[in-house]
């Protein structure tokens, strides 16, 4: 089958076929330019391939790392540029549910980063109080011995460093930009 397809493409369409990369496979096994494919009741649809998602998550890890020496403003701008570029490229894919899960993970990374930046117990307590947490709860959570990652998922940080506050401070989220792209198209 591959031979007949290759002959047709080369002899009738006058296109060159890379024989090392060309395969005949089921559509669900194909990865093409970072996209994967699947079937549903409406036919064949595109999605972001899992390898592309992993590469994106690795890049977000790199951009939200504390060890890159960037300030918060440069970090926000780099993340904004990456998210807009990535979503502009993959905007044809069906990925609403995927982006919601990615955003949860991404917000947790940001909260963890902020918690690490607050370093001392006094700073944590003071900032939690500024964000509207009662003083006794702020002292309790400011003295926590939980890891940064675990604390970032706690109720106290999701109540104090809310999604809205993160947006107001300049962070762009995948689902927000994806919805904006879908409304334009």
C-alpha positions in Angstrom: 0.0 0.0 0.0 2.8 2.4 0.8 4.5 1.7 -2.5 1.3 2.5 -4.5 0.7 5.7 -2.5 4.3 6.8 -2.9 4.2 6.2 -6.7 0.9 8.1 -7.0 2.3 11.1 -5.0 5.5 11.2 -6.9 4.3 10.4 -10.5 0.9 12.1 -10.6 1.3 15.0 -8.1 5.0 15.5 -8.8 5.8 15.8 -5.1 8.9 14.3 -3.4 8.2 11.7 -0.6 10.7 11.3 2.2 10.8 7.5 2.4 12.4 7.4 5.9 9.5 9.4 7.5 6.6 8.2 5.4 4.4 5.5 6.9 0.9 4.2 6.5 -0.8 4.1 9.8 -4.1 4.5 11.5 -5.1 8.1 12.0 -4.9 7.9 15.8 -1.3 6.8 15.6 -0.2 9.7 13.4 1.7 12.8 14.7 1.9 15.6 12.2 3.4 19.0 13.0 2.7 18.6 16.7 -1.0 17.6 16.2 -2.6 14.3 16.9 -5.9 13.0 15.6 -8.9 11.2 17.0 -12.4 10.2 16.0 -15.7 11.2 17.5 -19.3 11.2 16.3 -18.6 14.2 14.1 -15.7 12.6 12.3 -11.9 13.1 12.6 -10.7 15.9 14.9 -7.4 17.4 15.7 -5.8 17.6 19.2 -2.5 18.5 20.5 -0.2 15.5 20.5 0.9 14.4 24.0 4.6 14.9 23.2 3.8 18.6 22.3 1.9 19.0 25.6 4.9 17.6 27.5 7.3 19.9 25.7 5.0 22.8 26.6 4.9 21.8 30.2 8.7 21.6 30.3 8.9 25.1 28.8 6.5 26.4 31.5 8.6 24.8 34.2 11.7 26.5 32.7 9.9 29.9 32.6 8.5 29.6 36.1 11.8 28.5 37.6 13.3 30.6 40.4 16.8 29.8 39.3 16.8 31.7 36.0 17.6 35.0 37.7 14.6 36.9 36.2 12.4 39.3 38.0 8.6 38.9 38.2 7.9 41.3 35.3 10.3 39.6 32.9 8.9 36.2 33.9 5.3 37.3 33.3 6.2 38.8 29.9 8.1 35.6 28.8 5.2 33.4 29.9 2.7 35.7 28.1 4.8 35.5 24.9 5.1 31.8 25.1 1.4 31.1 25.8 0.2 33.4 23.0 2.7 31.8 20.5 1.9 28.2 21.5 -1.9 28.8 21.4 -1.7 30.6 18.1 0.0 27.6 16.6 -2.3 25.0 18.2 -5.5 26.9 18.0 -7.1 24.4 15.5 -6.9 21.6 18.1 -9.7 20.7 20.4 -8.2 21.1 23.8 -10.5 23.0 26.2 -10.4 20.2 28.9 -6.6 19.8 28.5 -6.1 23.6 28.9 -8.2 23.7 32.1 -6.0 21.0 33.6 -2.8 22.7 32.4 -4.1 26.0 33.9 -4.7 24.4 37.4 -1.1 23.0 37.3 0.3 26.3 36.0 -1.5 28.4 38.7 -0.1 26.0 41.4 3.4 26.5 40.0 2.9 30.3 40.2 1.6 30.1 43.8 4.5 27.9 44.8 6.9 30.4 43.2 5.3 33.3 45.1 5.4 31.3 48.4 9.1 30.6 47.9 9.7 34.3 47.2 8.1 35.2 50.5 10.9 33.2 52.2 10.6 34.2 55.9 7.7 33.5 58.2 7.2 37.2 59.0 6.9 38.0 55.3 4.4 35.2 54.7 2.2 36.3 57.6 2.3 39.9 56.6 1.4 39.2 53.0 -1.3 36.8 53.9 -2.9 39.4 56.2 -2.6 42.0 53.3 -4.5 39.6 51.1 -7.4 39.3 53.5 -6.6 36.3 55.6 -7.4 36.6 59.3 -4.4 37.2 61.5 -4.6 33.9 63.4 -5.0 31.8 60.2 -2.1 33.8 58.6 0.1 32.9 61.6 -0.9 29.2 61.4 -0.2 29.0 57.6 2.8 31.2 57.7 4.5 28.7 60.1 3.6 25.6 58.0 6.3 23.0 57.5 4.7 21.6 54.4 6.6 21.7 51.1 6.2 24.6 48.7 4.3 22.5 46.2 1.9 21.1 48.8 1.3 24.6 50.3 0.6 26.0 46.8 -2.3 23.6 46.6 -3.7 24.6 50.0 -7.0 26.3 50.6 -5.3 29.3 52.2 -3.2 30.2 49.1 -6.0 29.6 46.7 -8.2 31.9 48.8 -5.5 34.6 49.2 -3.7 34.4 45.8 -6.8 34.0 43.8 -7.0 33.4 40.1 -8.4 36.9 39.7 -5.4 38.4 41.6 -3.0 36.4 39.4 -4.7 37.8 36.3 -4.7 41.3 37.7 -1.0 41.1 38.4 -0.3 40.3 34.7 -0.3 36.5 34.3 -2.0 35.1 31.2 -3.7 31.8 31.4 -4.2 29.2 28.6 -8.0 29.0 28.8 -8.5 32.7 28.7 -6.4 33.2 25.6 -7.9 30.1 24.0 -11.4 31.4 24.5 -10.4 34.7 23.0 -8.9 33.0 20.0 -12.1 30.8 19.6 -14.3 34.0 19.7 -12.3 35.7 17.0 -12.4 32.8 14.6 
